Amino acid sequence: MINGMVYTIRTGISWRDLPERYGPWKTACTRFRGYALDGILARGPAA
């Protein structure tokens, strides 16, 4: 699922165009939104 999020960000495609190998686009989009709202993406890698 994380790979699908990274793929979407790096390529600039819309969530609906996410290749099936990354799982359902709606799940990836929902998790990405949740991580962003929780601040997980802003924190960066764990030390």
QUINORWO-V171791 format. One line per field, one symbol per residue. psi: psi as a letter, one per 40 degrees, with the letter a starting at -180 (. if undefined). burial: I if it has 16 or more other C-alpha atoms within 10 Angstrom, else O. Layout:
psi = ???
burial = ???
This chain:
psi = dddddddddddeiideehideeahdddddddddddddeeddddaii.
burial = IOOIIOIIOOOOOOIOOIOOOOOOIOOIIOOIOOOOOOOOOOOOOOO
